[in-house]
């Protein structure tokens, strides 16, 4: 089973994205792969969380 990110990591992904960081830079800052960031960004976009911003947590 794959490791899952905790809610704080998810909030950090959203916060860094809203601050203008690229997915590659977010992965580097958080120590996760760019593909992991891409996957979560797609999930956020599918759930419209990016429109609400990080305040949804």
Secondary structure, 3 states (H helix, E strand, C coil): CCCCCCHHHHHHHHHHHHCCCCHHHHHHHHCCCHHHHHHHHHHHHHCCHHHHHHHHC
